[in-house]
């Protein structure tokens, strides 16, 4: 969800579609709405699959799933901005039902001799 969609529209859709079980939130311009997005996603009781840009969802230098009450129900998680994990596990270890994890990691060589 998101893409070119305005964050306000997305939040309104999530308010009415409470039966969502799988959600992809890939917007990188929704920072001003990060707290509302957290509340909206947290309010989806059937959500088990989540794909997101954590930097948009948590607009924080220390994003963490611990801020949400979903650690007991997410089974599939995809984090598109894998660099978020460079300094923290972001609370993944608390996701007791997690069975599938996808991380978008990019490894670049910094020196031509390593290629």
C-alpha positions in Angstrom: 0.0 0.0 0.0 1.1 3.6 -0.6 3.2 3.9 -3.7 2.0 7.3 -5.0 -1.0 7.3 -2.7 -1.3 10.1 -0.2 -0.6 8.8 3.4 -3.9 10.3 4.5 -5.9 8.2 2.0 -4.0 5.1 3.1 -4.8 5.7 6.7 -8.5 6.1 5.8 -8.5 2.9 3.9 -6.8 1.0 6.8 -9.5 2.4 9.1 -12.2 0.7 7.1 -10.4 -2.4 6.1 -9.8 -4.0 9.4 -9.8 -7.6 8.1 -6.4 -7.1 6.2 -4.2 -10.1 6.7 -1.2 -9.1 4.4 0.0 -5.6 4.0 2.8 -4.0 2.0 3.7 -0.4 2.9 6.5 0.8 0.7 6.2 4.6 0.8 9.3 6.5 1.8 7.5 9.9 2.1 5.1 9.2 4.9 7.4 10.4 7.8 4.9 13.0 9.0 2.4 10.3 9.5 4.5 7.6 11.0 2.8 7.6 14.4 -0.6 7.3 12.8 0.6 4.5 10.5 1.9 2.6 13.5 -1.5 2.9 15.2 -3.4 1.9 12.0 -1.2 -1.1 11.4 -1.3 -2.1 15.1 -5.2 -1.9 14.9 -5.3 -4.7 12.3 -6.1 -7.8 14.4 -5.8 -10.3 11.6 -2.5 -9.0 10.2 0.0 -11.8 9.8 2.1 -10.7 6.8 3.9 -7.3 6.7 6.3 -5.8 4.1 7.5 -2.3 4.8 10.1 0.4 4.8 10.8 0.7 8.5 12.3 4.2 8.1 8.9 5.5 7.0 6.9 3.5 9.4 8.9 4.5 12.5 10.6 7.8 11.4 13.1 7.3 14.2 16.9 6.7 14.6 16.0 3.6 16.6 13.0 2.0 14.9 11.6 -1.0 16.8 8.6 -3.3 16.5 8.5 -3.2 20.3 6.5 0.0 19.9 3.7 -2.1 18.3 1.5 -4.9 19.6 2.0 -7.3 16.7 5.0 -9.4 17.9 2.6 -12.3 18.7 0.9 -12.4 15.3 3.3 -11.6 12.5 4.4 -14.8 10.7 5.9 -13.2 7.5 8.0 -10.1 7.6 9.9 -8.3 4.8 12.1 -5.3 5.6 12.9 -3.3 2.5 15.4 -1.0 4.0 17.8 -3.6 5.4 20.3 -1.0 6.5 18.0 -0.4 9.5 19.5 -3.7 10.9 23.1 -2.4 10.8 22.9 -1.3 14.5 19.8 -3.1 15.9 17.6 -6.1 15.5 14.6 -3.8 15.6 12.7 -6.2 17.9 12.6 -9.1 15.4 13.7 -11.5 18.2 10.4 -10.7 20.0 8.3 -11.9 17.1 7.4 -15.3 18.5 5.3 -16.4 15.5 7.7 -15.3 12.8 8.4 -18.1 10.3 9.4 -16.2 7.2 11.9 -13.3 7.0 13.0 -11.4 3.9 15.7 -8.7 4.2 16.6 -6.5 1.3 20.4 -6.3 1.9 22.8 -4.8 -0.6 26.5 -5.6 -0.2 28.8 -3.3 -2.2 32.6 -3.7 -2.5 34.4 -0.5 -1.4 37.6 -1.4 -3.2 38.1 -2.6 -6.8 40.6 -5.3 -5.6 37.7 -7.1 -3.8 35.6 -7.5 -6.9 
